[in-house]
Amino acid sequence: MVSDIEESLRFIERNTRTGYRIEKLRREDVPEYPMRALREAITNAVMHRDYFEAGANVFVEIYDDRIEISNPGGLPRGLNREELGTRSVRRNPLIADLLHRIALIEKAGTGIRRMIEDAKKHKCPEPKFTVNGFFTATFWPNIEIARKITPQVTGQVTEQVGGQVSEQVTPQVIAVLEAARTARTREELQGAVGLRDREHFRKTYLEPLLVAGWLKMTIPDKRRSSKQRYRTTDLGRKVLARRSKGS
Protein backbone atom coordinates (compact mmCIF):
# COMPACT_ATOMS: atom_id res chain seq x y z
CA MET A 1 0.00 0.00 0.00
CA VAL A 2 2.70 2.49 1.00
CA SER A 3 4.82 1.48 -2.00
CA ASP A 4 1.78 2.03 -4.24
CA ILE A 5 1.43 5.59 -2.92
CA GLU A 6 5.13 6.30 -3.48
CA GLU A 7 5.04 4.80 -6.97
CA SER A 8 2.02 6.98 -7.84
CA LEU A 9 4.00 10.07 -6.85
CA ARG A 10 6.94 8.95 -8.98
CA PHE A 11 4.46 8.40 -11.81
CA ILE A 12 3.32 12.03 -11.47
CA GLU A 13 6.91 13.28 -11.35
CA ARG A 14 7.75 11.33 -14.53
CA ASN A 15 4.80 12.74 -16.43
CA THR A 16 4.76 16.38 -15.32
CA ARG A 17 7.26 19.17 -15.77
CA THR A 18 9.71 20.93 -13.48
CA GLY A 19 10.44 24.63 -13.78
CA TYR A 20 12.93 26.70 -11.83
CA ARG A 21 13.46 30.02 -10.13
CA ILE A 22 16.60 31.92 -9.25
CA GLU A 23 16.95 33.17 -5.67
CA LYS A 24 20.17 34.66 -4.29
CA LEU A 25 22.08 33.49 -7.36
CA ARG A 26 20.94 29.90 -6.80
CA ARG A 27 18.72 27.88 -9.08
CA GLU A 28 15.85 26.06 -7.37
CA ASP A 29 13.84 23.42 -9.23
CA VAL A 30 10.08 23.88 -8.82
CA PRO A 31 7.54 21.24 -9.90
CA GLU A 32 4.50 22.59 -11.73
CA TYR A 33 2.13 20.84 -9.30
CA PRO A 34 1.96 20.94 -5.47
CA MET A 35 3.53 17.56 -4.69
CA ARG A 36 2.77 17.58 -0.95
CA ALA A 37 -0.91 18.22 -1.71
CA LEU A 38 -0.91 15.41 -4.27
CA ARG A 39 0.67 13.02 -1.76
CA GLU A 40 -2.07 13.95 0.70
CA ALA A 41 -4.78 13.42 -1.92
CA ILE A 42 -3.47 9.99 -2.98
CA THR A 43 -3.08 8.88 0.64
CA ASN A 44 -6.60 10.03 1.48
CA ALA A 45 -7.97 8.27 -1.60
CA VAL A 46 -6.32 4.99 -0.57
CA MET A 47 -7.58 5.44 2.99
CA HIS A 48 -11.18 6.24 2.01
CA ARG A 49 -11.59 3.95 -0.99
CA ASP A 50 -14.62 1.62 -0.91
CA TYR A 51 -12.85 -1.75 -0.97
CA PHE A 52 -16.15 -3.63 -1.28
CA GLU A 53 -16.56 -2.47 -4.90
CA ALA A 54 -14.86 -5.16 -6.96
CA GLY A 55 -12.46 -3.79 -9.56
CA ALA A 56 -12.90 -0.18 -8.41
CA ASN A 57 -9.45 1.30 -7.91
CA VAL A 58 -7.99 4.64 -6.99
CA PHE A 59 -7.14 6.52 -10.20
CA VAL A 60 -4.47 9.15 -10.81
CA GLU A 61 -5.18 10.87 -14.14
CA ILE A 62 -2.84 13.43 -15.70
CA TYR A 63 -4.31 15.70 -18.36
CA ASP A 64 -2.74 18.55 -20.32
CA ASP A 65 -4.03 21.12 -17.82
CA ARG A 66 -4.84 19.28 -14.57
CA ILE A 67 -4.44 16.18 -12.39
CA GLU A 68 -7.44 14.26 -11.04
CA ILE A 69 -7.27 11.77 -8.17
CA SER A 70 -10.40 9.69 -7.68
CA ASN A 71 -11.50 6.97 -5.33
CA PRO A 72 -14.73 4.93 -5.53
CA GLY A 73 -17.46 5.23 -2.93
CA GLY A 74 -17.96 9.00 -2.70
CA LEU A 75 -18.12 10.39 0.82
CA PRO A 76 -18.25 7.99 3.80
CA ARG A 77 -21.67 7.61 5.39
CA GLY A 78 -22.23 10.29 7.99
CA LEU A 79 -20.19 12.97 6.24
CA ASN A 80 -21.63 15.63 3.94
CA ARG A 81 -20.01 17.96 1.42
CA GLU A 82 -20.17 21.02 3.70
CA GLU A 83 -18.15 19.23 6.38
CA LEU A 84 -15.15 18.49 4.16
CA GLY A 85 -11.97 19.76 5.73
CA THR A 86 -13.49 20.18 9.19
CA ARG A 87 -14.57 16.68 10.15
CA SER A 88 -13.52 13.13 9.33
CA VAL A 89 -15.45 9.86 9.14
CA ARG A 90 -13.16 6.87 8.68
CA ARG A 91 -14.45 4.37 6.13
CA ASN A 92 -11.47 2.06 6.75
CA PRO A 93 -10.29 2.59 10.36
CA LEU A 94 -7.60 -0.11 10.25
CA ILE A 95 -5.99 1.43 7.16
CA ALA A 96 -6.33 4.91 8.66
CA ASP A 97 -4.60 3.78 11.86
CA LEU A 98 -1.75 2.19 9.87
CA LEU A 99 -1.19 5.32 7.77
CA HIS A 100 -1.29 7.48 10.90
CA ARG A 101 1.29 5.31 12.69
CA ILE A 102 3.74 5.63 9.81
CA ALA A 103 3.08 9.39 9.63
CA LEU A 104 1.53 9.42 6.15
CA ILE A 105 -1.52 11.18 7.57
CA GLU A 106 -1.78 13.70 10.38
CA LYS A 107 -4.77 14.86 12.41
CA ALA A 108 -8.08 13.42 11.18
CA GLY A 109 -10.23 15.86 9.25
CA THR A 110 -7.37 18.17 8.21
CA GLY A 111 -6.40 16.60 4.88
CA ILE A 112 -8.57 18.85 2.70
CA ARG A 113 -7.32 21.96 4.47
CA ARG A 114 -3.67 20.89 4.03
CA MET A 115 -4.22 20.25 0.32
CA ILE A 116 -5.67 23.74 -0.13
CA GLU A 117 -2.91 25.38 1.91
CA ASP A 118 -0.14 23.60 0.02
CA ALA A 119 -1.67 24.49 -3.36
CA LYS A 120 -1.82 28.15 -2.33
CA LYS A 121 1.77 28.01 -1.02
CA HIS A 122 2.83 26.61 -4.39
CA LYS A 123 0.91 29.44 -6.10
CA CYS A 124 -1.51 27.02 -7.74
CA PRO A 125 -5.28 27.49 -8.06
CA GLU A 126 -7.28 26.06 -5.16
CA PRO A 127 -8.07 22.36 -5.75
CA LYS A 128 -11.66 21.36 -6.45
CA PHE A 129 -13.44 18.45 -4.75
CA THR A 130 -16.44 16.74 -6.36
CA VAL A 131 -18.63 13.80 -5.34
CA ASN A 132 -20.67 11.69 -7.79
CA GLY A 133 -20.21 8.05 -6.81
CA PHE A 134 -16.48 8.79 -6.84
CA PHE A 135 -14.71 11.36 -4.71
CA THR A 136 -12.44 13.34 -7.01
CA ALA A 137 -9.78 15.91 -6.14
CA THR A 138 -8.69 18.10 -9.08
CA PHE A 139 -5.41 20.03 -9.08
CA TRP A 140 -4.12 22.67 -11.50
CA PRO A 141 -0.49 23.68 -12.12
CA ASN A 142 1.34 26.82 -11.13
CA ILE A 143 0.44 29.09 -14.08
CA GLU A 144 3.79 30.87 -14.16
CA ILE A 145 5.72 27.60 -14.33
CA ALA A 146 3.31 26.03 -16.83
CA ARG A 147 3.82 28.94 -19.23
CA LYS A 148 7.57 28.34 -19.21
CA ILE A 149 7.23 24.63 -19.90
CA THR A 150 4.38 24.42 -22.40
CA PRO A 151 5.58 21.33 -24.36
CA GLN A 152 3.12 18.43 -24.04
CA VAL A 153 3.89 14.74 -24.43
CA THR A 154 0.47 13.27 -23.73
CA GLY A 155 -3.16 14.26 -23.81
CA GLN A 156 -3.89 12.07 -20.81
CA VAL A 157 -1.90 9.68 -18.66
CA THR A 158 -3.68 7.42 -16.20
CA GLU A 159 -2.54 5.15 -13.41
CA GLN A 160 -4.50 2.87 -11.16
CA VAL A 161 -2.87 2.98 -7.73
CA GLY A 162 -1.54 -0.51 -7.21
CA GLY A 163 -2.55 -1.44 -10.76
CA GLN A 164 -1.55 -0.88 -14.37
CA VAL A 165 -0.59 2.31 -16.19
CA SER A 166 -1.88 3.38 -19.60
CA GLU A 167 -0.78 6.30 -21.72
CA GLN A 168 -2.60 8.00 -24.58
CA VAL A 169 0.20 9.35 -26.76
CA THR A 170 0.25 11.20 -30.03
CA PRO A 171 1.28 9.54 -33.31
CA GLN A 172 4.32 11.85 -33.41
CA VAL A 173 5.53 10.59 -30.03
CA ILE A 174 5.06 7.01 -31.20
CA ALA A 175 7.06 7.82 -34.35
CA VAL A 176 9.94 9.21 -32.29
CA LEU A 177 9.98 6.24 -29.91
CA GLU A 178 9.79 3.75 -32.78
CA ALA A 179 12.64 5.45 -34.64
CA ALA A 180 14.77 5.57 -31.50
CA ARG A 181 14.63 1.83 -30.92
CA THR A 182 17.98 2.14 -32.66
CA ALA A 183 20.15 5.05 -31.51
CA ARG A 184 19.38 8.08 -33.70
CA THR A 185 20.57 11.66 -34.10
CA ARG A 186 18.26 14.56 -33.33
CA GLU A 187 17.97 15.26 -37.06
CA GLU A 188 16.88 11.68 -37.73
CA LEU A 189 14.22 11.80 -35.02
CA GLN A 190 13.02 15.18 -36.23
CA GLY A 191 12.70 13.70 -39.71
CA ALA A 192 10.64 10.82 -38.29
CA VAL A 193 7.86 13.25 -37.38
CA GLY A 194 8.26 15.39 -40.49
CA LEU A 195 9.12 18.67 -38.75
CA ARG A 196 11.34 21.37 -40.20
CA ASP A 197 11.54 23.64 -37.16
CA ARG A 198 14.37 22.37 -34.95
CA GLU A 199 13.35 24.42 -31.89
CA HIS A 200 9.72 23.31 -32.13
CA PHE A 201 10.82 19.67 -32.24
CA ARG A 202 13.15 20.14 -29.28
CA LYS A 203 10.55 21.84 -27.07
CA THR A 204 7.53 19.79 -28.10
CA TYR A 205 9.01 16.29 -28.34
CA LEU A 206 12.68 15.82 -27.54
CA GLU A 207 12.90 17.51 -24.12
CA PRO A 208 9.53 16.24 -22.81
CA LEU A 209 10.43 12.68 -23.80
CA LEU A 210 13.78 12.96 -22.03
CA VAL A 211 12.10 14.39 -18.92
CA ALA A 212 9.45 11.64 -18.98
CA GLY A 213 12.19 9.01 -19.12
CA TRP A 214 10.94 7.55 -22.41
CA LEU A 215 14.05 8.65 -24.28
CA LYS A 216 17.70 8.87 -23.16
CA MET A 217 20.96 10.28 -24.44
CA THR A 218 23.78 7.95 -25.41
CA ILE A 219 26.29 10.55 -24.13
CA PRO A 220 24.49 12.19 -21.18
CA ASP A 221 27.66 13.89 -19.88
CA LYS A 222 28.10 15.81 -23.14
CA ARG A 223 24.67 17.01 -24.15
CA ARG A 224 25.97 18.94 -27.20
CA SER A 225 28.37 16.34 -28.48
CA SER A 226 28.40 15.96 -32.25
CA LYS A 227 28.22 12.21 -31.62
CA GLN A 228 25.10 12.52 -29.44
CA ARG A 229 22.38 9.99 -30.16
CA TYR A 230 19.01 9.28 -28.57
CA ARG A 231 17.58 5.87 -27.72
CA THR A 232 14.20 4.66 -26.49
CA THR A 233 14.40 3.55 -22.84
CA ASP A 234 12.86 0.45 -21.32
CA LEU A 235 10.02 2.68 -20.08
CA GLY A 236 9.52 4.01 -23.61
CA ARG A 237 9.44 0.45 -24.96
CA LYS A 238 6.74 -0.39 -22.44
CA VAL A 239 4.72 2.55 -23.77
CA LEU A 240 5.08 1.18 -27.29
CA ALA A 241 4.16 -2.32 -26.14
CA ARG A 242 1.01 -1.10 -24.38
CA ARG A 243 0.14 1.00 -27.43
CA SER A 244 0.55 -2.06 -29.65
CA LYS A 245 -1.69 -4.17 -27.40
CA GLY A 246 -4.35 -1.47 -27.35
CA SER A 247 -4.41 -0.98 -31.15
C-alpha positions as CSV (number, residue, x, y, z in Angstrom):
1,M,0.0,0.0,0.0
2,V,2.7,2.5,1.0
3,S,4.8,1.5,-2.0
4,D,1.8,2.0,-4.2
5,I,1.4,5.6,-2.9
6,E,5.1,6.3,-3.5
7,E,5.0,4.8,-7.0
8,S,2.0,7.0,-7.8
9,L,4.0,10.1,-6.8
10,R,6.9,8.9,-9.0
11,F,4.5,8.4,-11.8
12,I,3.3,12.0,-11.5
13,E,6.9,13.3,-11.3
14,R,7.8,11.3,-14.5
15,N,4.8,12.7,-16.4
16,T,4.8,16.4,-15.3
17,R,7.3,19.2,-15.8
18,T,9.7,20.9,-13.5
19,G,10.4,24.6,-13.8
20,Y,12.9,26.7,-11.8
21,R,13.5,30.0,-10.1
22,I,16.6,31.9,-9.2
23,E,16.9,33.2,-5.7
24,K,20.2,34.7,-4.3
25,L,22.1,33.5,-7.4
26,R,20.9,29.9,-6.8
27,R,18.7,27.9,-9.1
28,E,15.8,26.1,-7.4
29,D,13.8,23.4,-9.2
30,V,10.1,23.9,-8.8
31,P,7.5,21.2,-9.9
32,E,4.5,22.6,-11.7
33,Y,2.1,20.8,-9.3
34,P,2.0,20.9,-5.5
35,M,3.5,17.6,-4.7
36,R,2.8,17.6,-0.9
37,A,-0.9,18.2,-1.7
38,L,-0.9,15.4,-4.3
39,R,0.7,13.0,-1.8
40,E,-2.1,14.0,0.7
41,A,-4.8,13.4,-1.9
42,I,-3.5,10.0,-3.0
43,T,-3.1,8.9,0.6
44,N,-6.6,10.0,1.5
45,A,-8.0,8.3,-1.6
46,V,-6.3,5.0,-0.6
47,M,-7.6,5.4,3.0
48,H,-11.2,6.2,2.0
49,R,-11.6,3.9,-1.0
50,D,-14.6,1.6,-0.9
51,Y,-12.9,-1.7,-1.0
52,F,-16.2,-3.6,-1.3
53,E,-16.6,-2.5,-4.9
54,A,-14.9,-5.2,-7.0
55,G,-12.5,-3.8,-9.6
56,A,-12.9,-0.2,-8.4
57,N,-9.4,1.3,-7.9
58,V,-8.0,4.6,-7.0
59,F,-7.1,6.5,-10.2
60,V,-4.5,9.2,-10.8
61,E,-5.2,10.9,-14.1
62,I,-2.8,13.4,-15.7
63,Y,-4.3,15.7,-18.4
64,D,-2.7,18.6,-20.3
65,D,-4.0,21.1,-17.8
66,R,-4.8,19.3,-14.6
67,I,-4.4,16.2,-12.4
68,E,-7.4,14.3,-11.0
69,I,-7.3,11.8,-8.2
70,S,-10.4,9.7,-7.7
71,N,-11.5,7.0,-5.3
72,P,-14.7,4.9,-5.5
73,G,-17.5,5.2,-2.9
74,G,-18.0,9.0,-2.7
75,L,-18.1,10.4,0.8
76,P,-18.3,8.0,3.8
77,R,-21.7,7.6,5.4
78,G,-22.2,10.3,8.0
79,L,-20.2,13.0,6.2
80,N,-21.6,15.6,3.9
81,R,-20.0,18.0,1.4
82,E,-20.2,21.0,3.7
83,E,-18.1,19.2,6.4
84,L,-15.2,18.5,4.2
85,G,-12.0,19.8,5.7
86,T,-13.5,20.2,9.2
87,R,-14.6,16.7,10.2
88,S,-13.5,13.1,9.3
89,V,-15.5,9.9,9.1
90,R,-13.2,6.9,8.7
91,R,-14.4,4.4,6.1
92,N,-11.5,2.1,6.7
93,P,-10.3,2.6,10.4
94,L,-7.6,-0.1,10.2
95,I,-6.0,1.4,7.2
96,A,-6.3,4.9,8.7
97,D,-4.6,3.8,11.9
98,L,-1.8,2.2,9.9
99,L,-1.2,5.3,7.8
100,H,-1.3,7.5,10.9
101,R,1.3,5.3,12.7
102,I,3.7,5.6,9.8
103,A,3.1,9.4,9.6
104,L,1.5,9.4,6.1
105,I,-1.5,11.2,7.6
106,E,-1.8,13.7,10.4
107,K,-4.8,14.9,12.4
108,A,-8.1,13.4,11.2
109,G,-10.2,15.9,9.3
110,T,-7.4,18.2,8.2
111,G,-6.4,16.6,4.9
112,I,-8.6,18.8,2.7
113,R,-7.3,22.0,4.5
114,R,-3.7,20.9,4.0
115,M,-4.2,20.3,0.3
116,I,-5.7,23.7,-0.1
117,E,-2.9,25.4,1.9
118,D,-0.1,23.6,0.0
119,A,-1.7,24.5,-3.4
120,K,-1.8,28.2,-2.3
121,K,1.8,28.0,-1.0
122,H,2.8,26.6,-4.4
123,K,0.9,29.4,-6.1
124,C,-1.5,27.0,-7.7
125,P,-5.3,27.5,-8.1
126,E,-7.3,26.1,-5.2
127,P,-8.1,22.4,-5.7
128,K,-11.7,21.4,-6.4
129,F,-13.4,18.4,-4.8
130,T,-16.4,16.7,-6.4
131,V,-18.6,13.8,-5.3
132,N,-20.7,11.7,-7.8
133,G,-20.2,8.1,-6.8
134,F,-16.5,8.8,-6.8
135,F,-14.7,11.4,-4.7
136,T,-12.4,13.3,-7.0
137,A,-9.8,15.9,-6.1
138,T,-8.7,18.1,-9.1
139,F,-5.4,20.0,-9.1
140,W,-4.1,22.7,-11.5
141,P,-0.5,23.7,-12.1
142,N,1.3,26.8,-11.1
143,I,0.4,29.1,-14.1
144,E,3.8,30.9,-14.2
145,I,5.7,27.6,-14.3
146,A,3.3,26.0,-16.8
147,R,3.8,28.9,-19.2
148,K,7.6,28.3,-19.2
149,I,7.2,24.6,-19.9
150,T,4.4,24.4,-22.4
151,P,5.6,21.3,-24.4
152,Q,3.1,18.4,-24.0
153,V,3.9,14.7,-24.4
154,T,0.5,13.3,-23.7
155,G,-3.2,14.3,-23.8
156,Q,-3.9,12.1,-20.8
157,V,-1.9,9.7,-18.7
158,T,-3.7,7.4,-16.2
159,E,-2.5,5.1,-13.4
160,Q,-4.5,2.9,-11.2
161,V,-2.9,3.0,-7.7
162,G,-1.5,-0.5,-7.2
163,G,-2.6,-1.4,-10.8
164,Q,-1.6,-0.9,-14.4
165,V,-0.6,2.3,-16.2
166,S,-1.9,3.4,-19.6
167,E,-0.8,6.3,-21.7
168,Q,-2.6,8.0,-24.6
169,V,0.2,9.3,-26.8
170,T,0.2,11.2,-30.0
171,P,1.3,9.5,-33.3
172,Q,4.3,11.9,-33.4
173,V,5.5,10.6,-30.0
174,I,5.1,7.0,-31.2
175,A,7.1,7.8,-34.3
176,V,9.9,9.2,-32.3
177,L,10.0,6.2,-29.9
178,E,9.8,3.7,-32.8
179,A,12.6,5.5,-34.6
180,A,14.8,5.6,-31.5
181,R,14.6,1.8,-30.9
182,T,18.0,2.1,-32.7
183,A,20.1,5.1,-31.5
184,R,19.4,8.1,-33.7
185,T,20.6,11.7,-34.1
186,R,18.3,14.6,-33.3
187,E,18.0,15.3,-37.1
188,E,16.9,11.7,-37.7
189,L,14.2,11.8,-35.0
190,Q,13.0,15.2,-36.2
191,G,12.7,13.7,-39.7
192,A,10.6,10.8,-38.3
193,V,7.9,13.3,-37.4
194,G,8.3,15.4,-40.5
195,L,9.1,18.7,-38.7
196,R,11.3,21.4,-40.2
197,D,11.5,23.6,-37.2
198,R,14.4,22.4,-34.9
199,E,13.3,24.4,-31.9
200,H,9.7,23.3,-32.1
201,F,10.8,19.7,-32.2
202,R,13.2,20.1,-29.3
203,K,10.6,21.8,-27.1
204,T,7.5,19.8,-28.1
205,Y,9.0,16.3,-28.3
206,L,12.7,15.8,-27.5
207,E,12.9,17.5,-24.1
208,P,9.5,16.2,-22.8
209,L,10.4,12.7,-23.8
210,L,13.8,13.0,-22.0
211,V,12.1,14.4,-18.9
212,A,9.5,11.6,-19.0
213,G,12.2,9.0,-19.1
214,W,10.9,7.5,-22.4
215,L,14.0,8.7,-24.3
216,K,17.7,8.9,-23.2
217,M,21.0,10.3,-24.4
218,T,23.8,8.0,-25.4
219,I,26.3,10.6,-24.1
220,P,24.5,12.2,-21.2
221,D,27.7,13.9,-19.9
222,K,28.1,15.8,-23.1
223,R,24.7,17.0,-24.1
224,R,26.0,18.9,-27.2
225,S,28.4,16.3,-28.5
226,S,28.4,16.0,-32.3
227,K,28.2,12.2,-31.6
228,Q,25.1,12.5,-29.4
229,R,22.4,10.0,-30.2
230,Y,19.0,9.3,-28.6
231,R,17.6,5.9,-27.7
232,T,14.2,4.7,-26.5
233,T,14.4,3.6,-22.8
234,D,12.9,0.4,-21.3
235,L,10.0,2.7,-20.1
236,G,9.5,4.0,-23.6
237,R,9.4,0.5,-25.0
238,K,6.7,-0.4,-22.4
239,V,4.7,2.6,-23.8
240,L,5.1,1.2,-27.3
241,A,4.2,-2.3,-26.1
242,R,1.0,-1.1,-24.4
243,R,0.1,1.0,-27.4
244,S,0.6,-2.1,-29.6
245,K,-1.7,-4.2,-27.4
246,G,-4.3,-1.5,-27.3
247,S,-4.4,-1.0,-31.1
